[in-house]
Amino acid sequence: MLKVAKKIVKYRIPIFILALVLLIPSFLGYLHTKVNYDVLTYLPSDIETMQGQDILKDQFGMGAFSLMTVEGMDDKDVAALESQISQVDHVSKVIWYDSFLDLSIPKDMLPDKVYNAFNNGDATMIAILFDETSSEDGTMQAVQQIRAIAGKQCFLSGMGAVVVDTKNLADKEAPIYIAIAVVLSFIVLSFMMDSFMIPVIFLLSIGMAILYNMGTNIILGQISYLTKAIAAVLQLGVTMDYSIFLWHSYEEKKLTYEGDKERAMAHAISNTFVSVLGSSVTTIAGFIALCFMTFRIGFDIGIVMAKGVLFGVICCTTVLPAMILIFDGLIEKTRHKVMIPPLDRLSNYVTRHYVVFIIIFVAVLFPAVYGYKNTSVYYNLDRSLPDDLESMVAHSKVQDDFNINSTHMVLVDKDTDEKGIRSMVSDMENVDGVEYVLSLDSMIGSSIPESMVPDSIRNLMESDKYKLILVGSDYRVASDEVNNQLTELKSIIKNYDSTGMLVGESSLTKDMITITDHDFKVVSAVSIGIIFLIIALVFQSISLPFILVAVIEEAIIINMGIPYYTNTTLPFIASIIIGTIQLGSTVDYAILMTSRYKKERGVLGKSKKESIIIAHQASVKSIFVSALSFFAATFGVGLYSGIDIISSMCILMARGALISMADVIFILPSMYMIFDKVIIRSGTGFKAALPDYKAAAEE
């Protein structure tokens, strides 16, 4: 590696120029990467509800479904609005009461359930069907056009509207996330480094790596809005260590090769590459574990972030050293005293009071586990958005005016006889929380001859293979009540048609709850297993993986248990992936200290206490700087973001970095003190320490 490092130093200017040139295609790739704002589309395509969604689109031309509440508008004006909406591209059907009867015919000729479904006092409801799904560009453009056509008396709800609002808010906030992360990281680094120019160089180098990562996402076809929102901030937080490692190594080598900065940098690159490569493997492993999720958003985040760490390693060992040497004059001119106090005394304090810290470790564990197991989680995606968004206001209007919180769609075989349909509709109407059940038969009613049924209604409710039944529910999506309701409805449907399907947002969300609960267990097991194996191979030890993983896992449990005691409900995705991210990105702190402990104890043969103190002193500053940098990159975004999923994830990552830091600084050395004998005898590379215990045994 030293030969390669010398080449990097020699060709630093061409490397820097190439790095700048590569920003151009990366930026173009970033601009042209499609972003998916509908999280539900990441459910497996082979589950029944997703297959039902495909049938609705293919057989009924129903890709997305929205309800518009209109208040205080004359029927003729509503009809004119309906006509305008029907002309919007990607609107396949618009249904109002005049879809059943001409406006000249009194409304009271409609069957009661149809009348009540579309009218309440001065409010009326229009159903709008789109020919594309909620996340596709056509639907989003259609929603924006409909909002432009409609007046202040009109309120458009549904997943299509939620997706548009999510897109607008996420796109508006994303640049601010990066700005906040950069400013706070600069402030922290300025206090902790000995030059004001070094934080600038760090951030520019990492910024290049982030843009390379985001630009190459185009090869994935699309990424989720969550990935786009957190990737840059998370990459900044988890790869800042590498820059710090290089700088500290360079400063040490300058003392060894005094007056020869190029030689010092070459050796620094060589040394840093080995340590950064080892550190990055655990971080990448944590992100790869997310790819084992059935809910494919985990694969999305995992691949993008693993790729981001890889770019971080490459830029840290090529672009960053080139920039440090090129801008050496500015670095020297902006030198200042490091503003953090010496932490050497802390090492002695921890080793003297290790029993106290172990007692604290055990005492904190019990309430942490209780909180961890009882932290509340929500799955309702629109709950993560601010209440004043148009789609949220519209949802409240539908709920207030029509007592409708969600709409289910039932698909049954077209050959199911009418008597069976009527009986099934009757049974479903008796289920708690069901406001209405609309089938073609119930829409026609006894007062309207079948010959008068418009083709538009018949085509809406029947296809070549299926009949469609609409069910209005006053239970909110993802609530226990609606999930119980769905179970009961599905049982009724299967009694009449074994191939019948229950689809819609509520059904998809119910499936998501089941799938992500399984994913949480799988991802946790896989991430712990992979990182355990990596630590075992790196240190060639049986006991050290248990100790290191236990220390970081307790930090994770504390972090995830705190929301219970603060009465905070977490978004489901945060509860699944934060533990894996925290384990993968902060176990590095423990590995850094353990590497030095093993060297001092096993190779140099120093005493237990002396080895631990030296390891602690050598690593505590780097751990402190690294954790605070991670905290700075994420905490500000968590406070600012108006999207609760993003806010919660960033707050959890920021807090997790500090808790992991505290556990590694105080608990890990205490573990060394207690389990030193076990560590030495359960691994290789501790030959120099074995005589201590042999001598003690002989005595």
C-alpha positions in Angstrom: 0.0 0.0 0.0 2.9 2.3 0.6 3.9 2.3 -3.1 0.3 3.3 -4.0 0.4 6.0 -1.3 3.5 7.5 -2.8 1.9 7.6 -6.2 -1.1 9.4 -4.7 1.2 12.0 -3.1 3.2 12.4 -6.3 0.1 12.8 -8.5 -2.0 14.8 -6.0 -2.8 17.7 -8.5 -4.1 15.4 -11.3 -6.1 13.5 -8.7 -7.7 16.7 -7.4 -8.5 17.8 -10.9 -10.0 14.4 -11.8 -12.0 14.6 -8.6 -13.5 18.0 -9.6 -14.2 16.8 -13.2 -16.1 13.7 -11.8 -18.4 16.0 -10.0 -20.1 17.0 -13.3 -21.4 13.5 -14.3 -22.2 12.9 -10.6 -24.3 16.0 -10.4 -26.1 15.1 -13.6 -26.8 11.6 -12.3 -28.2 13.1 -9.1 -30.6 15.4 -11.0 -31.9 12.5 -13.1 -32.3 9.9 -10.4 -36.0 9.2 -9.9 -37.3 9.6 -6.4 -40.2 7.4 -5.0 -42.3 9.2 -2.4 -44.7 6.3 -1.7 -43.3 4.0 0.9 -46.0 1.4 0.4 -44.7 0.5 -3.1 -41.7 -1.2 -1.4 -43.9 -4.0 -0.1 -43.2 -7.4 -1.8 -45.0 -7.7 -5.1 -46.1 -11.3 -4.4 -48.4 -10.5 -1.5 -52.2 -10.6 -2.2 -52.8 -6.9 -1.5 -50.1 -5.8 -4.0 -51.5 -8.2 -6.6 -54.9 -6.7 -5.9 -53.5 -3.3 -6.6 -52.3 -4.5 -10.0 -55.7 -5.9 -10.8 -57.4 -2.6 -9.9 -55.0 -0.8 -12.3 -55.2 -3.4 -15.1 -58.8 -4.4 -14.9 -60.5 -1.2 -13.7 -58.0 1.6 -14.7 -57.7 2.5 -11.0 -54.1 3.2 -10.2 -54.7 5.7 -7.4 -57.9 6.8 -5.6 -58.7 10.2 -4.1 -61.7 11.8 -2.5 -62.5 15.5 -2.8 -64.8 17.2 -0.3 -66.6 20.2 -1.7 -68.3 22.6 0.8 -71.0 25.2 0.1 -71.0 24.9 -3.7 -74.1 24.7 -6.0 -74.7 21.4 -7.8 -74.2 23.1 -11.2 -70.9 24.5 -10.1 -69.9 21.1 -8.7 -70.8 19.5 -12.1 -68.7 22.1 -13.9 -65.8 21.3 -11.5 -66.3 17.6 -12.1 -66.1 18.2 -15.9 -62.9 20.2 -15.6 -61.3 17.5 -13.4 -62.2 14.7 -15.8 -60.2 16.5 -18.6 -57.0 16.4 -16.5 -54.4 14.0 -17.9 -54.2 10.7 -16.0 -57.6 11.1 -14.4 -59.4 8.0 -15.6 -62.8 8.5 -13.9 -64.6 11.1 -11.8 -67.6 9.9 -9.9 -70.3 12.1 -8.3 -74.0 11.6 -7.8 -74.7 12.8 -11.4 -72.8 9.7 -12.5 -75.9 7.8 -11.4 -78.7 10.3 -12.3 -79.0 13.5 -14.4 -78.9 16.7 -12.3 -82.5 17.3 -13.4 -83.6 14.3 -11.4 -84.1 14.8 -7.6 -81.2 13.5 -5.5 -83.7 11.7 -3.2 -84.3 9.2 -6.1 -80.8 7.8 -5.4 -80.6 4.8 -3.0 -80.0 6.0 0.5 -76.5 4.5 0.8 -75.4 6.1 -2.4 -76.9 9.5 -1.5 -75.3 9.4 2.0 -72.0 8.4 0.6 -71.8 11.5 -1.6 -73.7 14.1 0.4 -73.9 15.5 3.9 -75.5 18.9 4.5 -73.8 21.5 2.4 -70.9 19.2 1.7 -70.6 16.8 -1.2 -67.9 14.3 -2.2 -66.3 13.6 -5.5 -64.4 10.4 -6.1 -61.4 10.7 -8.5 -59.6 7.7 -10.0 -56.2 8.0 -11.7 -54.8 5.6 -14.3 -51.3 5.5 -12.6 -50.3 4.6 -9.0 -49.8 7.2 -6.3 -46.1 7.4 -6.7 -46.0 7.8 -10.5 -45.3 11.2 -12.1 -48.6 11.3 -14.0 -50.6 11.0 -10.8 -48.6 13.7 -9.0 -48.9 16.1 -11.9 -52.7 15.4 -12.0 -53.0 16.1 -8.3 -51.3 19.5 -8.8 -53.5 20.4 -11.7 -56.7 19.4 -9.8 -55.6 21.6 -6.9 -55.0 24.5 -9.3 -58.5 24.0 -10.8 -60.3 23.6 -7.5 -61.1 26.6 -5.2 -60.7 27.1 -1.5 -64.0 25.2 -0.9 -62.4 22.0 -2.3 -60.2 19.6 -0.3 -58.4 16.7 -2.1 -57.4 13.7 0.1 -55.9 10.3 -0.7 -52.4 8.8 -1.1 -51.9 10.7 -4.3 -52.3 14.0 -2.4 -50.1 12.8 0.5 -47.4 11.8 -1.9 -47.4 15.2 -3.6 -47.2 17.0 -0.2 -44.4 14.7 0.9 -42.5 15.4 -2.2 -42.9 19.2 -1.9 -41.9 19.2 1.7 -39.0 16.8 1.3 -37.6 18.6 -1.7 -37.9 22.0 0.1 -36.1 20.7 3.2 -33.4 18.5 1.8 -30.9 21.3 0.9 -31.5 22.8 4.4 -30.6 19.4 6.0 -27.2 19.5 4.3 -26.6 23.1 5.2 -27.4 22.5 8.9 -25.3 19.3 9.0 -22.3 21.2 7.4 -22.5 24.2 9.6 -22.8 22.2 12.9 -20.1 19.8 11.8 -17.8 22.8 11.0 -18.4 24.3 14.4 -17.6 21.0 16.2 -14.5 20.3 14.1 -13.3 23.9 14.6 -13.2 23.4 18.3 -11.6 19.9 18.1 -9.0 20.3 15.4 -6.0 22.6 15.4 -6.7 24.5 12.2 -9.8 26.3 10.9 -9.0 25.2 7.3 -8.9 21.5 8.1 -12.7 21.3 8.8 -13.3 23.0 5.4 -11.1 20.5 3.6 -12.8 17.6 5.5 -16.2 18.8 4.5 -15.3 19.4 0.9 -13.7 16.0 0.5 -16.7 14.3 2.1 -19.0 16.5 0.0 -17.4 15.1 -3.1 -17.9 11.5 -1.9 -21.5 12.3 -1.1 -22.1 13.7 -4.6 -20.4 10.7 -6.2 -22.7 8.4 -4.2 -25.9 10.3 -4.9 -25.0 10.6 -8.6 -24.4 6.9 -9.0 -27.8 6.1 -7.6 -29.1 6.5 -11.1 -27.9 3.0 -11.8 -30.5 1.8 -9.2 -33.3 3.3 -11.3 -34.9 5.1 -8.3 -34.4 5.7 -4.6 -36.9 6.5 -1.9 -37.4 10.0 -0.6 -36.2 8.8 2.8 -32.9 7.6 1.3 -32.5 10.8 -0.5 -33.2 12.9 2.6 -30.9 11.1 5.1 -28.2 9.7 2.9 -26.0 12.8 2.7 -26.3 13.6 6.4 -25.7 10.0 7.4 -22.7 9.6 5.1 -21.2 12.8 6.5 -21.7 11.4 10.0 -20.4 7.9 9.6 -17.4 8.7 7.3 -16.0 11.8 9.2 -14.0 9.3 11.3 -11.9 8.4 8.3 -10.8 12.0 7.7 -10.0 12.5 11.4 -7.9 9.2 11.3 -5.9 10.4 8.3 -5.2 13.9 9.8 -4.0 12.5 13.2 -1.8 9.9 11.4 -0.4 12.7 9.2 0.4 14.9 12.2 2.2 11.9 13.9 4.2 11.1 10.8 5.3 14.7 10.4 7.1 14.3 13.7 8.8 11.1 12.5 9.7 12.5 9.1 10.4 16.1 10.1 10.6 18.5 7.2 9.3 15.9 4.6 5.6 16.3 4.4 5.2 14.3 1.3 6.8 11.2 2.9 4.8 11.8 6.0 1.6 11.8 4.0 2.5 8.7 2.1 3.0 6.8 5.3 -0.2 8.3 6.8 -2.2 7.2 3.8 -0.7 3.7 4.1 -1.5 3.4 7.8 -4.9 5.1 7.5 -6.0 2.8 4.7 -5.6 -0.3 6.8 -7.4 1.2 9.8 -10.1 2.8 7.7 -10.7 -0.3 5.7 -11.2 -2.3 8.9 -13.5 0.3 10.4 -15.6 0.6 7.2 -16.1 -3.1 7.0 -18.3 -3.1 10.1 -20.2 0.0 9.0 -20.8 -1.5 5.5 -21.9 -4.8 7.2 -24.5 -2.9 9.2 -26.0 -1.3 6.1 -25.8 -4.6 4.1 -27.9 -6.2 6.9 -30.8 -3.8 5.9 -30.8 -5.5 2.5 -32.2 -8.7 4.2 -35.5 -6.8 4.8 -38.6 -8.1 3.0 -39.8 -4.5 3.0 -37.6 -3.4 0.1 -37.0 0.2 1.4 -34.3 -1.5 3.6 -32.5 -2.7 0.5 -32.8 0.9 -0.9 -31.2 2.5 2.2 -28.7 -0.3 2.7 -27.2 -0.3 -0.8 -27.0 3.5 -1.1 -25.3 3.9 2.3 -22.9 0.9 1.8 -21.9 2.5 -1.5 -21.6 5.9 0.3 -19.2 4.4 2.9 -17.1 2.9 0.1 -16.9 6.3 -1.7 -15.9 7.8 1.7 -13.0 5.4 2.1 -11.8 6.1 -1.5 -12.0 9.9 -1.1 -10.3 9.8 2.3 -7.3 8.0 0.9 -7.0 9.8 -2.4 -8.8 13.2 -2.6 -8.3 14.2 1.0 -4.5 13.8 1.2 -4.2 15.5 -2.1 -6.2 18.5 -0.8 -4.3 18.6 2.5 -0.9 18.9 0.6 -2.3 21.3 -2.0 -3.7 23.7 0.7 -0.9 23.2 3.2 -0.2 26.9 3.3 -3.7 27.8 4.3 -3.8 25.1 6.9 -0.7 26.4 8.5 -1.9 30.0 8.5 -5.2 29.1 10.2 -3.6 27.0 13.0 -5.0 27.5 16.5 -5.0 25.9 19.9 -7.2 22.8 20.3 -10.2 23.9 22.4 -11.0 20.6 24.1 -9.2 19.9 27.4 -6.8 17.0 27.8 -8.6 13.8 28.7 -5.7 11.8 30.1 -7.0 11.9 33.7 -10.3 10.3 32.6 -8.4 7.1 31.8 -7.1 6.7 35.3 -10.5 7.6 36.8 -12.3 4.9 34.7 -9.8 2.1 35.6 -9.9 3.0 39.3 -13.7 3.0 39.5 -14.4 0.2 37.0 -16.6 -1.7 39.5 -18.9 1.4 39.8 -19.3 1.6 36.0 -20.1 -2.1 35.7 -22.8 -1.7 38.4 -24.2 1.3 36.5 -24.1 -0.9 33.3 -26.2 -3.6 35.0 -28.5 -1.2 36.8 -29.4 0.8 33.7 -30.0 -2.3 31.6 -33.2 -3.3 33.3 -35.2 -0.1 32.8 -33.7 0.3 29.4 -34.9 -3.1 28.3 -38.4 -2.4 29.7 -38.6 0.9 27.8 -37.1 -0.7 24.6 -39.8 -3.5 24.6 -42.7 -1.0 25.4 -41.8 1.9 23.1 -44.8 2.7 21.0 -44.6 2.6 17.2 -46.9 4.1 14.5 -47.4 2.8 11.0 -49.8 5.4 9.6 -47.6 7.2 7.0 -49.5 10.5 6.9 -49.0 10.8 10.7 -45.4 11.8 10.0 -46.5 14.9 8.1 -47.4 18.3 9.5 -51.2 18.8 10.2 -51.3 22.0 8.1 -50.5 20.3 4.8 -53.3 20.3 2.2 -53.7 16.6 2.2 -53.9 16.5 6.0 -56.5 19.2 6.1 -58.5 17.4 3.4 -58.3 14.1 5.3 -59.8 15.9 8.3 -62.6 17.3 6.1 -63.5 13.9 4.8 -63.5 12.6 8.4 -65.6 15.4 9.8 -68.1 15.7 6.9 -68.6 12.0 6.0 -67.1 10.1 9.0 -64.7 8.4 6.6 -61.1 7.7 7.6 -60.3 5.0 5.1 -61.7 3.2 2.0 -61.3 -0.5 1.3 -61.8 -2.1 -2.1 -63.1 -5.7 -2.4 -62.5 -7.7 -5.5 -64.6 -10.8 -6.1 -65.0 -13.2 -9.0 -67.4 -11.8 -11.7 -69.3 -15.1 -11.7 -70.3 -14.7 -8.0 -74.1 -14.7 -8.1 -76.1 -11.5 -7.2 -77.7 -13.2 -4.2 -74.3 -14.0 -2.8 -73.1 -10.4 -3.4 -76.2 -9.0 -1.6 -75.7 -11.4 1.3 -71.9 -10.5 1.5 -72.7 -6.8 1.4 -75.2 -7.2 4.2 -72.7 -9.1 6.3 -70.0 -6.5 5.7 -72.4 -3.6 6.6 -72.8 -5.2 10.1 -69.1 -5.1 10.8 -68.1 -2.5 13.4 -66.9 0.8 11.9 -68.2 0.2 8.4 -70.0 3.3 7.2 -71.2 2.1 3.8 -70.7 -0.8 1.4 -71.3 0.1 -2.3 -71.7 -2.6 -5.0 -73.2 -2.2 -8.4 -76.5 -3.8 -7.1 -76.7 -1.4 -4.1 -76.0 1.6 -6.4 -78.8 0.6 -8.8 -81.3 0.1 -6.1 -84.9 -0.9 -6.7 -86.0 2.5 -8.0 -83.6 2.6 -11.0 -84.1 0.2 -13.9 -80.9 -1.7 -14.8 -81.2 -0.2 -18.4 -80.7 3.3 -16.9 -77.3 2.4 -15.3 -74.7 4.4 -17.1 -71.8 2.5 -18.7 -69.4 4.5 -16.7 -70.7 3.1 -13.5 -70.9 -0.4 -14.8 -67.3 -0.2 -16.1 -66.3 1.2 -12.7 -67.8 -1.7 -10.7 -67.3 -4.6 -13.1 -64.5 -5.9 -15.4 -64.1 -9.0 -17.5 -63.1 -11.0 -14.5 -64.0 -9.2 -11.3 -66.7 -7.2 -9.5 -65.6 -4.3 -7.3 -67.2 -3.4 -4.0 -66.3 -0.2 -2.1 -66.3 -0.1 1.7 -66.1 3.1 3.7 -64.6 2.9 7.2 -64.6 5.4 10.0 -61.4 3.8 11.4 -58.1 5.3 10.7 -55.4 3.6 8.7 -53.0 1.5 10.8 -55.1 1.6 13.9 -55.9 -1.6 15.8 -59.6 -1.0 15.1 -59.2 -1.0 11.3 -56.8 -4.0 11.4 -59.4 -6.0 13.3 -62.1 -4.7 10.9 -60.0 -5.9 7.9 -59.6 -9.3 9.5 -63.3 -9.7 9.9 -64.1 -8.3 6.4 -61.6 -10.7 4.8 -63.2 -13.6 6.6 -66.6 -12.7 5.2 -65.2 -12.2 1.7 -63.5 -15.6 1.7 -66.8 -17.3 2.8 -68.4 -16.2 -0.4 -65.4 -16.3 -2.8 -62.2 -18.1 -1.8 -60.3 -16.0 -4.4 -61.7 -12.7 -3.2 -59.3 -9.9 -2.3 -59.4 -7.0 0.1 -57.1 -4.2 -1.0 -56.5 -0.5 -0.4 -54.2 1.6 1.7 -55.4 0.1 5.0 -54.8 -3.5 3.7 -51.4 -2.6 2.4 -50.5 -1.0 5.8 -51.7 -4.0 7.7 -49.4 -6.2 5.6 -46.6 -3.8 6.2 -47.1 -4.1 9.9 -46.8 -7.9 9.7 -43.8 -7.8 7.3 -41.8 -5.1 9.2 -42.3 -6.9 12.5 -40.6 -9.9 11.0 -38.0 -7.7 9.3 -37.0 -6.1 12.6 -36.1 -9.5 14.1 -34.2 -10.6 10.9 -32.2 -7.4 10.5 -31.2 -7.3 14.2 -30.1 -11.0 14.1 -28.2 -10.5 10.8 -26.5 -7.3 11.8 -25.4 -8.7 15.1 -24.3 -12.0 13.5 -22.2 -10.3 10.7 -20.5 -7.8 13.0 -19.9 -10.5 15.6 -18.1 -12.6 13.0 -16.1 -9.7 11.7 -14.9 -8.8 15.2 -14.0 -12.5 15.8 -12.0 -12.7 12.7 -10.2 -9.3 13.1 -9.2 -10.0 16.8 -9.0 -13.8 16.5 -10.9 -14.0 19.7 -14.0 -15.7 21.0 -14.7 -13.4 24.0 -14.0 -10.0 22.4 -17.0 -10.1 20.0 -19.3 -10.8 22.9 -17.9 -7.9 24.9 -17.9 -5.4 22.1 -21.3 -6.3 20.8 -22.8 -6.3 24.3 -21.4 -2.8 25.0 -22.9 -1.3 21.8 -26.1 -3.3 22.1 -26.7 -1.8 25.5 -26.3 1.6 24.1 -28.8 0.8 21.4 -31.3 -0.6 23.9 -30.9 2.6 26.0 -31.4 4.8 23.0 -34.5 2.9 21.8 -35.9 2.7 25.3 -35.8 6.4 26.0 -38.9 7.2 23.9 -41.0 5.1 26.2 -40.1 7.3 29.2 -40.5 10.5 27.2 -43.9 9.4 25.9 -42.7 9.5 22.3 -44.2 7.3 19.6 -41.7 6.4 16.9 -42.3 5.8 13.2 -42.0 2.1 12.4 -39.1 2.5 10.0 -37.0 4.2 12.6 -37.5 1.3 15.1 -36.3 -1.2 12.4 -33.2 0.4 11.0 -31.7 2.6 13.8 -30.4 -0.3 15.8 -28.5 -1.7 12.8 -27.2 1.8 11.8 -26.0 2.5 15.4 -24.3 -0.9 15.7 -22.5 -0.7 12.4 -21.4 2.9 12.7 -20.4 3.1 16.4 -18.9 -0.3 17.0 -15.8 1.3 15.4 -15.3 3.2 18.6 -15.0 -0.1 20.5 -12.8 -1.6 17.8 -10.4 1.4 17.9 -9.9 1.0 21.7 -9.7 -2.8 21.6 -7.0 -2.7 18.9 -4.7 -0.6 21.0 -5.5 -2.7 24.2 -4.6 -5.9 22.4 -1.3 -4.4 21.1 -0.3 -3.1 24.5 -1.4 -6.2 26.4 -0.7 -9.0 23.9 2.3 -7.8 21.9 4.2 -5.4 24.2 3.4 -7.4 27.3 2.3 -4.5 29.6 0.2 -5.0 32.7 -3.5 -5.2 32.6 -4.1 -1.7 34.1 -1.3 0.0 32.1 -2.5 -1.5 28.8 -6.1 -0.3 29.4 -5.0 3.2 30.4 -2.8 3.5 27.4 -5.5 2.2 25.0 -8.0 4.5 26.6 -5.8 7.6 26.4 -4.8 6.8 22.8 -8.4 6.5 21.6 -10.6 8.6 23.8 -10.0 11.8 21.9 -10.7 10.3 18.5 -13.9 8.6 19.8 -15.0 11.9 21.4 -14.4 13.9 18.2 -16.0 11.2 16.0 -19.1 10.9 18.1 -19.6 14.6 18.4 -19.2 15.0 14.6 -21.8 12.3 14.1 -24.1 14.1 16.6 -23.6 17.4 14.9 -24.4 16.1 11.5 -27.7 14.6 12.6 -29.1 16.4 15.6 -29.8 19.7 13.9 -31.6 18.0 11.0 -33.7 16.1 13.6 -34.8 19.4 15.3 -35.5 21.1 12.0 -37.3 18.5 9.8 -41.1 18.8 9.5 -41.3 15.1 8.4 -41.4 13.1 11.6 -39.9 9.9 10.0 -36.7 11.9 9.1 -36.8 13.9 12.3 -37.1 10.8 14.5 -34.4 8.9 12.6 -31.9 11.8 12.9 -32.6 12.4 16.6 -32.2 8.7 17.3 -28.9 8.6 15.4 -27.6 11.7 17.1 -28.5 10.4 20.6 -27.2 6.9 19.8 -23.8 8.3 18.9 -23.5 10.0 22.3 -24.7 6.9 24.2 -22.4 4.6 22.3 -19.5 7.0 23.0 -20.3 7.0 26.7 -20.5 3.2 26.8 -17.2 2.8 25.0 -15.4 5.4 27.1 -16.7 4.2 30.5 -18.0 0.6 30.2 -15.7 -1.0 27.7 -12.5 -0.4 29.7 -14.3 -1.7 32.8 -15.1 -4.9 30.9 -11.4 -5.2 30.1 -10.6 -4.9 33.8 -13.0 -7.7 34.7 -12.6 -10.0 31.8 -8.9 -9.5 31.0 -8.0 -13.1 31.9 -10.9 -14.5 29.8 -9.9 -12.3 26.9 -6.3 -13.5 27.0 -7.1 -17.1 27.2 -9.9 -17.2 24.6 -8.0 -15.6 21.7 -4.7 -15.6 19.8 -2.2 -12.7 19.8 -1.9 -12.4 23.6 1.3 -14.4 24.1 3.1 -11.6 25.9 0.3 -11.4 28.5 0.0 -15.2 29.3 3.0 -15.2 31.7 1.1 -12.9 34.1 -1.6 -15.5 34.7 0.8 -18.5 34.6 2.9 -16.9 37.3 -0.2 -16.2 39.4 -1.4 -19.8 39.0 2.0 -21.1 40.1 2.0 -18.9 43.2 
